Amino acid sequence: IDVDLDPDDLADVTESAIGLGGYATDGKWVIQFVVGKLELEEGASTGKGGATLTAKVGFDVTGAELTVGYPVYEIPALTLRAYTGARYTKHELDLSLTATGPLNGLSKSIDESWTDVLIGPGQVPSLVNSWL
């Protein structure tokens, strides 16, 4: 299903959102983490000729990422780090239709999750690097 939401549309259907991220370092090794959850929900109802159709859609996204980085190239103005880690993503879609007639009580749920391995470069500019 192709869905295109601008920021105002997304704010209208957001039921809740929460996230947390952080990092720890000893000057060489960097460990980063982020977790978050977004719940979108919308309902609509229409009627014509004594019949009504009510739809309710819920979409939940849960994600977490953990990476570990180590410097592979350093100059005074730049530090390049190689990162590896894992990213977990879970999508839950719930759809319910209530109608007067043959579609009464129709519902469908989709629940999928997957984990990806991450490998790649990253950089920390010298100003940020001086804080680490």
N, C-alpha and C positions, 0 to 999 in steps of 0.2 A: 504494500500500500504506500503510495507516494503522499507524504505529508510535508507541507511547507508552512512553518510557523514563524512569524516575525516576533521580536521580543515582547510586544504588547499581547499578542495571541498566547504566547507561552505563559506569561504572567497570569492571564485569565484562567488557564486550565491547570495551573500548578496547585496541587493540594498541599505538598510539603517538599522541602529540599534541605539537605544537611550534608556537610562535608568537613573533613579534617585532613590536614596534611602537615608534614614536618620533615626534619632531617637531623642527622647527627654526624659529626665529623671529628677526626683526630688531626686534621690538617692534610692528610693524604687520602685516607678512605672516606667516602661519603655514602651514607645510607639514607635513602629518601623513601617516604611512604605517603600515600594518599588513599582515603576511603570516602565514599559518598553514596547518597541515595536520593533519587528524584522520583516523586510520585505525581503523575498527571491524571486528572479525572475530569470528565465532561459528560453531560447528559442533555438530551433533547427530546421533545415530544411534539407530535403533530397529529392532527385529526381532520377527518373529512367524511361527511355522510354518516355520522354516528360511529365510525370506527376510529380507533386511536392506535398510534404506534409510539412507544417510548423506548429510547435507546440510552444505554449507559456504557461508557468506555473508560477503562482504567489501564494505565500503562506505567509500570514501575521499572526503573533502571537502578541497579546496584553495581558498584564497581570498586575495585581496590587495586593498588599497584605498589610494588616494593622493588626498589632498584638499589644496586650497590655499584659505586664508581671508584676508579683508581686513576691517578694521573698517568698519561702516556706521553705527554709532551708539555713542557713548561718553559715559558719565557717570562720576563718580568710583567708584561702587559696581558698575558693570556695563559690559562691552564686548560688543556684539552684532556678530558677524562673518557675512558671507555666504561660503559655501563652495561650491566646485565641484571636481569630480574624477571619478574612475572607480573602479568596483569590479568585480573579476574573480572569478567563482565557477566551480568545476569539480566535478562529481559523477561518481564511478565506482562502479558496482555490479556485483559478480561473484557469480554463483550457480552452484554445481555440485551435482548430485545423482548419487550412485552407488548403484545398486541391483542386486539379483539379479533379473533379469527384463527386461521390455521398456524400462524407463527407464534402463538401464545407460549411464553416461557422459553424461547430459544436462547441458548447461551453457548459460548465457546471460550476456552482458555488456552493460551500458549505460554509455556514456561521453558525457556532455553537458557543455558549458561555455558560458558567456555573459558578456558584459561590459555593465554598466549605467553610465550617466552620472548623476552626483550633482550636485544643486543644492539649496541650502537654507541656513537660518540656523543659527547656533550662538552660544553665549555662553561667556564666560570670567569667572567671579566675580572680584571685586576682589582677593581674597587670592591667587588663582592669577595674575591679571593683574600683580600687583606682582612676581612672580617672573620674568615674561617680559621 
